[in-house]
């Protein structure tokens, strides 16, 4: 399955971290499976129109986080135990990254902090309100 990543230059997050977050998310939701090979540094850099050093930095970070394992001359592969590790911390980190992105966007649009809090609280209530049986109303 091809890996589709998108770099947003106006995101405010360094490009290498955008790559890391998206690969983590792909592993967490099962788009990237254990043992699956990632595209080469050259291919990712070309696809994303970024410097190969940026892709290399992202891969080093993914290796440090024990999500990928690199094999010299063979490439980078999703670790066999990556899904379990990412599942534990990845879901929370993915949500955190999404919240950070939403807040960054709200701030860039000039939305006041109080309004962001109100919107977040409304969304929490809408999604976590239960009908007494453990489900949404």
Secondary structure, DSSP 8 states (H G I E B T S, - for coil): --------TTSSS-HHHHHHHHHHHHHHTTSS-TT-B---HHHHHHHHT--HHHHHHHHHHHHHTTSEEEETTTEEEE-TTHHHHHHHHHHHHHHHHHHHHHHHHHHHTT--HHHHHHHHHHHHHHHH-B-SSSSB-
